[in-house]
Amino acid sequence: MPESSQKLIVFVHGVFGDPSEAWTNRSGVSWPDLIKDDKSLQEFTVATYRYDTPYLQRSSSINEIAGRMVRQLEDQGVFGKYNEIYFIAHSMGGLVVKRVLVDLNRQTQIEKLHKVKAVLYISTPAQGAKMAEVGSWLSVN
């Protein structure tokens, strides 16, 4: 993860996505790159988080992905390097981030949680999603 500021934005893709394709439009312009190139946002470091969601194979649960994400953020020293952390999450990525926040909401982790200043959820289901039923037919997740 590049280090250039004390503020970090982490993009978390959705189910069956990846960090590049999920945030790039048809013209090849990516949202993370737009932020990196915007002079008014130079105080932010931008990163993406990747997790696997294969179509027809078993993959990790949301809890497992969130647990790995917290460990990776800790291993990379994110909570020590950055005073402000922002997440932009799409679909299942939002569910992963919600679980990360729950995991950080413990006495031993609360200082890390306080560094998370905001989360932007894009198409993240709050009450479940009809498509999840269809997805359950296609995947063993």
N, C-alpha and C positions, 0 to 999 in steps of 0.2 A: 504494500500500500504506500503510495507516494506521500511524503511529508513536506508540506509547504505552509501550513497554517495551524492554528489551534481549533479550527472549525472543520468538521467533516460531514459530507453528504454521502450516504450509502444507498445505492439503488439496488433493490431486491426484486428480481423478476418473478413472474407467475408460473403456474403449472405448465409443463411442456415447453417452457421458454429457456432462454439463456441470456446472460448479461449483455450480449451485444445486440442480438436480434430484437429482444423485447423493447429496447429503448431507442431503436433506429427506425426512422420513417422510410417510405418507399424511395425517397430521393437519396438515401444513404446518410442522412444527417442524424446524429444521435443526441439525445437530450443531455447525457453526461458531457459530451464534447461542447455543446452549446454553453453549458455552465462554465466549463474550463476556459472557454474562449471569451467569456463575457467579462470585461474589465471591472464592472461593478460587483462582480462576484469573486474576484481574485483572492479574497480572504478565505475561501473555502477550498479544501482538498476534496476531490471527487473520487469515489471508488464504487465498484460493483461487487455484489456477492453472488456466487454461483452455487447452486445445488442441483442434483440430478433428479429428474422426474421422467423416467422412461415410460413409453406408452404401454407396452405389453409385458413388463417385468415387474417384479416386486421392487419397490424403492422405500426409502426411509419415510417414517411418519413425520408429521409436522413437529412433534415434540423432539424427535431425534435430530431433525435438521436444525431446529432452534438451539438445542444443546450444543451441537457442533459449531454453530455460528458464534455462540457466546464464547466457547473455548478458543476459537480461531481469533476472535476480536481480542481476547485476553492474551493469547500467545503472541499476537502482533503488537501488543502494547497500546492498543487503540485507546483504552480508558485512561492511560497515563499521558499519551501524546496530545489528546484532544480534550478541550474544555467543553465543547459543544458538539453534539452528534445529532444529525438529522437523518431520518430514513424516508426514502420515497419507495413505496412498495406497491406492486401490482398483483391483484388476484390472490393466489395462494401465498405469494411472497408477503402479503399483508398479514396473513394468518401466522406465518413464521415470525414476523416481527412482533405481533401481539404476544406470541408465546415467549419470545426473548424478553419482552418487558415484564411478563409475569415471572419469569425465572429471575430477573434482576430485582424484583420487588420482595427481597428478603433482607433481613437485617445485615447479613454479611456482604450483600451486593448493592445496598441502597445508594452508596456514593456513585456507583457506576450508572445506576438508573437516573440519578439527578443530572447526569451529563447529557442525557437524551432530552433535547429541547422541543422537538416536534416530530411528528410522523405524518406523512401525506399518504393516505390510502387511496389507491385507484382501483375501482371495481373489486374491492375486497368484500366478500360476503360477510354479513354480520349475523344473519339468521339462517345460514345455509344457502345452497344454490341448487336450483333444479338441474343444472348441468352436472353437478356432482353425482347425481343418480346415474346419468348417462356414463360419466367417467368411471363409475364403479363397475360397469359392465365391461369396459375396455381395459381396465388396469386392476392389478391385485393389490394396489396401495390402500 
